[in-house]
């Protein structure tokens, strides 16, 4: 990797940092945002592509309009930094970050310690309890899953405060679709958990001869009773991992 390649992302973030003068409450400092090395090696070419420049411009424009953007800049790539590419075993795909204050921290479905678990996350915990007998935790922070190889990826990595799906046209899906393809092409025996119609559409990016793809309705209260409850995805994930010589996930949140 050349020095020029290694700073492509940092240059994008520096530009965002300059733009944050428009709204000083939101800041992305290049020296605070790092991309984990194994991810950098497989994704570095993406950061110089035209669509990634478009993402940068979109975010700058949204900030110029006075919009607050979640998650905080240093956590936009948190999923990548918590789950290195070389340790990834499971992918859970969300749509976009939570849009309420203090909720989003760069991991799909997860919230920081001390933040009330949203209804979809509560339903995820309920399903785990039914499948595995694990009690529903007090914390909705899923970093312990990420540390075991569960990649908690949102299709869109940013959102405006109080405006769900507001960054659906930013270009993030060009990036995250490529991330999914790279995982499918370069990894073996990964479990993809795709919940809801939006996530299920991403199955076409995955080579099912190399990986396990599990789909179910979204865990939202509006759809969980239509097939998410009783899906047995957490149990099936661990059976698959063990059958392929991989350590199962401890789904308990301490």
C-alpha positions as CSV (number, residue, x, y, z in Angstrom):
1,X,0.0,0.0,0.0
2,X,1.4,3.4,-1.0
3,X,1.4,6.4,1.2
4,X,-0.9,8.1,-1.3
5,X,-3.4,5.3,-1.1
6,X,-3.4,5.2,2.7
7,X,-4.4,8.8,3.0
8,X,-7.4,8.8,0.6
9,X,-9.9,8.3,3.4
10,X,-8.0,10.8,5.7
11,X,-8.3,13.4,2.9
12,X,-12.0,12.9,2.7
13,X,-12.3,13.3,6.5
14,X,-10.1,16.4,6.5
15,X,-12.5,18.0,4.1
16,X,-15.4,17.1,6.3
17,X,-13.6,18.6,9.3
18,X,-13.2,21.9,7.5
19,X,-16.9,21.8,6.7
20,X,-17.8,21.3,10.3
21,X,-17.0,24.9,11.0
22,X,-20.5,25.5,9.6
23,X,-21.8,23.5,12.6
24,X,-19.2,23.3,15.3
25,X,-21.2,20.8,17.3
26,X,-20.3,18.2,14.6
27,X,-16.7,17.4,14.0
28,X,-14.8,14.7,12.1
29,X,-11.1,14.9,12.9
30,X,-9.0,13.0,10.5
31,X,-6.6,11.9,13.3
32,X,-9.6,10.5,15.3
33,X,-11.0,8.3,12.6
34,X,-9.0,5.2,11.7
35,X,-9.9,2.4,9.4
36,X,-8.7,-1.0,10.7
37,X,-5.8,-2.3,8.8
38,X,-7.3,-5.5,7.4
39,X,-10.3,-3.6,6.1
40,X,-8.1,-0.9,4.6
41,X,-6.2,-3.4,2.6
42,X,-9.4,-4.7,0.9
43,X,-11.3,-1.4,0.6
44,X,-8.6,1.2,-0.1
45,X,-9.5,1.5,-3.8
46,X,-13.1,2.4,-2.9
47,X,-12.1,5.7,-1.3
48,X,-10.8,7.2,-4.5
49,X,-13.8,6.3,-6.6
50,X,-16.2,9.0,-7.8
51,X,-19.1,7.8,-5.7
52,X,-17.1,8.2,-2.5
53,X,-16.4,11.8,-3.4
54,X,-20.2,12.2,-3.9
55,X,-20.8,10.9,-0.3
56,X,-18.4,13.5,1.0
57,X,-20.1,16.3,-0.9
58,X,-23.5,15.1,0.3
59,X,-22.5,15.2,3.9
60,X,-20.9,18.6,3.5
61,X,-24.1,19.9,1.9
62,X,-26.2,18.5,4.7
63,X,-24.1,20.2,7.3
64,X,-24.2,23.5,5.4
65,X,-28.0,23.2,5.7
66,X,-27.5,23.1,9.5
67,X,-28.5,19.4,9.8
68,X,-27.0,17.4,12.7
69,X,-25.6,14.1,11.5
70,X,-25.4,10.8,13.3
71,X,-23.3,8.9,14.4
72,X,-20.5,11.2,15.5
73,X,-17.8,11.4,12.8
74,X,-15.3,9.3,14.7
75,X,-17.8,6.5,14.8
76,X,-18.9,6.4,11.2
77,X,-16.6,3.4,10.6
78,X,-17.0,1.9,14.1
79,X,-18.3,-1.4,12.7
80,X,-15.2,-1.8,10.6
81,X,-12.9,-1.0,13.5
82,X,-14.6,-3.3,16.0
83,X,-14.7,-6.3,13.7
84,X,-11.6,-6.7,11.6
85,X,-12.0,-8.2,8.2
86,X,-9.8,-11.2,9.1
87,X,-11.9,-12.1,12.1
88,X,-15.4,-11.6,10.6
89,X,-17.7,-14.6,10.8
90,X,-21.2,-13.2,10.8
91,X,-22.8,-10.2,9.1
92,X,-26.0,-8.5,10.4
93,X,-27.3,-5.9,8.0
94,X,-29.3,-2.9,9.1
95,X,-30.6,0.0,7.0
96,X,-29.4,3.3,8.5
97,X,-28.3,4.5,11.9
98,X,-30.7,5.5,14.7
99,X,-31.7,9.1,14.3
100,X,-32.3,10.0,17.9
101,X,-29.8,11.9,20.2
102,X,-27.2,9.6,21.6
103,X,-28.4,6.4,20.0
104,X,-26.2,5.8,17.0
105,X,-22.6,4.6,17.5
106,X,-21.8,3.0,14.2
107,X,-23.1,-0.5,14.9
108,X,-26.4,-1.6,13.4
109,X,-29.2,-2.2,16.0
110,X,-26.8,-1.3,18.8
111,X,-26.9,1.6,21.2
112,X,-24.3,2.8,23.7
113,X,-24.4,1.8,27.3
114,X,-27.0,3.8,29.3
115,X,-29.2,4.4,26.2
116,X,-32.7,2.7,26.2
117,X,-32.7,-0.3,23.8
118,X,-35.1,0.5,20.8
119,X,-38.0,-1.8,20.2
120,X,-36.3,-3.8,17.4
121,X,-33.3,-4.5,19.6
122,X,-35.6,-5.6,22.4
123,X,-37.2,-8.0,20.0
124,X,-33.8,-9.4,19.0
125,X,-33.1,-10.0,22.7
126,X,-36.5,-11.7,23.1
127,X,-35.7,-14.1,20.2
128,X,-32.3,-14.9,21.7
129,X,-33.9,-15.7,25.0
130,X,-36.4,-18.0,23.4
131,X,-33.8,-19.8,21.3
132,X,-30.9,-20.0,23.8
133,X,-32.4,-19.2,27.2
134,X,-30.2,-16.1,27.6
135,X,-31.8,-13.4,29.7
136,X,-32.6,-10.1,28.2
137,X,-29.7,-7.7,29.1
138,X,-29.9,-4.3,30.7
139,X,-27.5,-2.8,28.0
140,X,-28.2,-2.6,24.3
141,X,-24.5,-2.2,23.5
142,X,-23.6,-5.0,21.0
143,X,-19.8,-4.3,21.0
144,X,-19.2,-7.7,22.6
145,X,-20.8,-9.3,19.5
146,X,-18.6,-7.2,17.2
147,X,-15.5,-8.3,19.1
148,X,-16.3,-11.9,18.4
149,X,-16.6,-11.4,14.6
150,X,-20.2,-10.2,14.2
151,X,-20.0,-7.4,11.7
152,X,-22.9,-5.0,12.5
153,X,-23.2,-3.1,9.2
154,X,-25.7,-0.4,8.2
155,X,-26.3,0.0,4.5
156,X,-26.2,3.7,5.0
157,X,-23.5,4.9,7.5
158,X,-24.9,8.3,8.3
159,X,-28.3,9.9,8.9
160,X,-29.7,13.4,9.7
161,X,-31.1,13.8,13.2
162,X,-34.8,12.9,13.4
163,X,-34.9,12.1,9.7
164,X,-34.9,8.4,9.1
165,X,-33.4,7.3,5.7
166,X,-32.4,10.9,5.0
167,X,-29.0,9.8,3.6
168,X,-30.5,7.0,1.3
169,X,-29.3,9.1,-1.7
170,X,-25.9,9.9,-0.4
171,X,-24.2,7.0,-2.1
172,X,-23.4,4.9,0.9
173,X,-25.1,1.9,-0.6
174,X,-22.5,1.9,-3.4
175,X,-19.9,1.5,-0.7
176,X,-21.7,-1.0,1.5
177,X,-22.8,-3.1,-1.4
178,X,-19.2,-3.4,-2.4
179,X,-18.3,-4.3,1.2
180,X,-20.8,-7.2,1.0
181,X,-19.4,-8.3,-2.3
182,X,-15.9,-8.3,-1.0
183,X,-16.9,-10.3,2.0
184,X,-18.6,-12.8,-0.2
185,X,-15.7,-13.1,-2.7
186,X,-12.8,-13.1,-0.3
187,X,-14.2,-14.9,2.8
188,X,-15.5,-18.4,3.3
189,X,-18.3,-19.8,5.6
190,X,-19.7,-16.4,6.7
191,X,-23.3,-16.3,8.1
192,X,-25.4,-13.4,6.7
193,X,-28.4,-12.4,8.7
194,X,-30.8,-10.4,6.5
195,X,-33.9,-9.2,8.3
196,X,-36.7,-7.4,6.4
197,X,-37.3,-6.8,2.7
198,X,-34.5,-4.2,2.4
199,X,-31.8,-6.4,3.8
200,X,-33.1,-9.5,1.9
201,X,-32.5,-7.7,-1.4
202,X,-28.8,-7.8,-0.6
203,X,-28.8,-11.6,-0.8
204,X,-28.2,-11.3,-4.6
205,X,-24.7,-9.9,-3.7
206,X,-23.7,-13.1,-1.8
207,X,-22.4,-16.4,-3.1
208,X,-24.6,-18.9,-1.4
209,X,-22.3,-21.7,-2.4
210,X,-19.6,-20.2,0.0
211,X,-21.8,-18.8,2.7
212,X,-25.0,-19.2,4.7
213,X,-27.7,-16.6,4.1
214,X,-30.6,-16.5,6.6
215,X,-33.6,-14.2,6.0
216,X,-36.6,-13.3,8.1
217,X,-39.0,-10.4,8.6
218,X,-37.5,-7.4,10.4
219,X,-37.5,-7.4,14.2
220,X,-39.5,-4.2,14.3
221,X,-42.7,-4.5,16.4
222,X,-44.6,-4.0,13.1
223,X,-43.3,-7.3,11.6
224,X,-41.6,-9.4,14.3
225,X,-44.6,-11.5,14.8
226,X,-44.7,-12.3,11.1
227,X,-41.7,-14.6,11.2
228,X,-38.8,-13.0,13.0
229,X,-40.0,-14.5,16.3
230,X,-39.2,-18.2,16.0
231,X,-36.7,-17.8,13.1
232,X,-33.9,-19.5,15.2
233,X,-31.2,-17.5,13.4
234,X,-29.0,-17.3,16.4
235,X,-29.0,-21.0,17.1
236,X,-28.6,-21.8,13.4
237,X,-25.7,-19.4,13.1
238,X,-23.8,-21.2,15.9
239,X,-24.6,-24.6,14.5
240,X,-23.2,-23.5,11.1
241,X,-20.1,-22.0,12.6
242,X,-19.3,-25.1,14.6
243,X,-19.9,-27.4,11.7
244,X,-17.3,-25.4,9.8
245,X,-14.7,-25.5,12.5
246,X,-15.4,-21.9,13.8
247,X,-16.0,-20.8,17.3
248,X,-19.7,-20.1,18.0
249,X,-20.9,-16.6,19.1
250,X,-21.7,-16.0,22.7
251,X,-24.9,-14.0,22.2
252,X,-25.1,-12.9,25.9
253,X,-24.5,-9.3,26.7
254,X,-22.6,-8.9,30.0
